[in-house]
Structure formats: C-alpha cells, structure tokens
Amino acid sequence: LKDRGDGWIVFGATADNHMCSKHERLDVLNSLYDIYESEGVKVVYNAGNWIDGEARFNRHELKVFGMQAQVEYWAEHYPRRKGMMTYYVAGDDHEGWYQQRECVNIGEFAQGVAEKGGRKDLRYLGYIEADIALGKWARPAVLRVMHAGGGSAYAHSYTSQKIVESLQGGEKPAVLLIGHYHKWNYDYPRNVHAIQVGTT
C-alpha cells in the first residue's frame, strides 16, 4: 500500500458478509462501499467469510446452494466501485468448508470465477491470513488481514488480545484486521493496532 500523497495510508475493511445467506445485508455492504468511495478509498481488505458456504447446520439459512452457485452469486453481487480493489482472505469456516470438503483452493477458485465474469477488482490474498507491506520503506510496517477461529469471549477485546499475545516479537504486525467474531472492536495490545472489523 502506498500513501495517498499526504503521508496517510488509507484503506477500507470488511468481513463476515455471509453472502448467499437469507440474512445477508447487501444494503449494508453497499453502504459501506459508498462511504469508502466518498472517502477516496482505493483498496478494501476483506477478512473472510464473504460467502456463507454449506454445512449440515446452515442449509435452512441459505438462499443459494452449491459451491459454484455461491461463488457466482458473490462475483455478481459483491460491491464494485470504479477504481477500487478488494483483496480478500478465505476463512477456515464457511467458504473454507468447501476447501476442506472438496479439496479446492476456494480463494483461487473464486478469483477465477470473478475474472471469468469480467471482475478484475477482486483479488485473493491467501487462506486464513495474509501480510501486506505498508509504504515503500526499506523495512515497511505490516498490515495483517486474518480470519481468526474459535468462539467469542465475554469481553470484545479478549480474542484480539489473545491473538496478539500469541505472537513473538518479530512476528507482530503493526495493524491486525480480524474477521470472524462479528463484533467491531479496536484495541492496542503490545503496540499492535488490533481491529475486529465487524460484520455486514
């Protein structure tokens, strides 16, 4: 990521869109992208669970069935704004259920489907997490996009604190964007800007 010319690096973030669920909120997701567009954001990071996937226990909550159909729906309906790129990780759950069960790299598969449909604005970063260099310095700061696991805790900040505490000194990013917990939270454990990006 480069700064926008005034020393600031600006980007958007989202996660847990759960598209293809009967409960998806494309209106909220599109409103978020409208805000990013009005703020001049050119890059958005998605911290996973962009589709709802399929498991025995969520089938009655779905409106789209099958891996191909869910990914095609995502590629058609995910927000698109002129000049804006979305980079995404795949979670170990939801879209990750397809990866585990069908033995397919779901993130690469989704990017291929998107490109076939004419979308060059959706780019896969990696499974569960990916690191992005912030700035052009010899030793740039790192932004980590992660889809965590496990359940929520009694305190919103507890899960992000435990993730950062598990990292050794040289492994810590400057900024950590966390999907999975469906809560918005910001805290600063061990000098890491840890942000749970919430859900749409």
N, C-alpha and C positions, 0 to 999 in steps of 0.2 A: 504493500500500500504506500502511496505517495501522499505528501501533504497537499492541500488544495491551493497552496501558494502563499498562505499567511502563517505557516508553521503548524497549523492544525491538521490532523488526520481525522477525517470524518467518514463514518460508515454506519450502516443500519444493521439491526439484528432481529431475528425472529426464530421461533422453534415451535414444535408441537402444534402444527397446523392440522394434523389428523384429517387431511382431505380424504374424501370418499366415505367418511362417517356421516350418518344422518345429522349429527350435531356439529358438523364443520361450520365455521363462521367466515365464509369468503368475504362478507361485507367488512368484517373487522380487519382481515388480512389486507384487503384492498385499501381500506382507510389508512392502514399503517404505511403502505407503499405510497399513498398520496402524500402523507406527511413527509416521508423520506424524499420524494420528488420535490416538494416545496422547499425543503432544506438544502437542496443541491447534492444529495447523496448519490453517488455513482456505484457504490458497492454495498451489497447486503449479504450478511452471513446467516445461514440457516443452520441451527444446531440440532437438526434431526427431527424425525417423526413428521415428515412432510406428508406422508400418506398414513392411513390407519392400518394397512396390512390386514392379514386374516389369521385368526386363531379360533379355536373351538369356542372360546368365551366371548368373542366380539361379533360373531356373524350376524346376530339380530340387530346390531347397531349400524350395519353397513348399508350403503345405497349403491355401491359399485363392488363387483365381485371378480376375483382373479387378478393375478399379478400384472398381466399385460393391460387389462382394462383399467386397473387403478393407476398405473404409471401413465397411460394415455390420458386419463382424466386429469391427472396432475399437470402433465405437459400442456394440456389445452387450457386449464383454468387457473394455473398459478399466475399471480400478478406479473405483468410485463409493463415496463415503463421505458421510454426511449432513452438510450444512453446509460441504462442501469443494468448491472450484472448481479446475479445471485449465485453465490458459492455455497455449497451445502455439504454436510456430512450425513452419513446414514447411521441411524441408531441401531443398537443391537436388538431392539424390540420393534414392533410394528413393521416398518419396511424391512427391518433386519430379520423378521420371521421368514420372509421369502428367501433371504440369503442363506439362512440356516437350513431351511427345509428343502429348497430347490437347488441349493449349491450354485447360486448365481451371484455375481457381484452386482447387487441391486443398484448401487450408485452409478456404476458404469452403464448398466442396462438402461437406467432412467435417463442418463445423459444422451445415450444413443437414440432412444425414443423421442426425446425432445428435439434433437438435431434433425431427425428424420421429418419431424413436424415443422421444421423451419425455425426452431428456437435455438439461438446461439448464446442466449443470455443466462442459461442455466448450466453451471459447471460443478462437477463433482470434485470434492477435496479428499475424501477418504472415509474409511469405516471407523466410526465412533469418535475419532478426533483428528485434527489437522492443525499444523502451525503455520502462521503467516508472519512474514517479516514486516515490521512497521518502520518505514523510512528507508533511506539509501545509505545509512552509515556503515562503517566497517563492521561494527557489531550492533546490528539493529535490535530493538526491543521485539519481543514476540507476542503475538496475539494467538491464543489457542481457542479453537472452536471445538466444543466437546458435547457429545450426548452421553451423559452420565447414566448410572444404573442405580438400582435399589429403590427403596421406598422413601417417602418424605419423612422428615423429622418433626419433632414438636416445635422447633424454632426454625423459621425460614432460613436463617444464616448457617445453621448447623451443618447441612450437607456440603455447602461450598467450602466452609472452614475445614471440614474433614478431608475434602479432596486436596486442598492446598497443603494441609499438614502432611499428607502422604508423599509429597514431592520433596526431593532432595534439593539442596541449594542451586545447583546448576541446571535443574530441570524446570524451575519455576518460570512461567511466562510473566510478562508484565500485565497482560489483560487475559482473563479467562471468561469466555462466553459459554454458559452452561444451559443445555436443554434437558428436559425430562421431567422436572418436578412440577411444572405447570404453575409456578409462582414467580412473581417478579421480586428480585431482591438484589441489593448492592451491598457489598462489604469489602473490607480491605485487609484480609488476613495475610500476615507475613509479606507485606508490601506487594501484594497481587490484587489488582482491581478485579474482583470476582463478581460476575453479573449473572444471575439466573434470569434468562430473558423472557420468562413467562410463556403464555400460550395464546393462540388465536382460535 
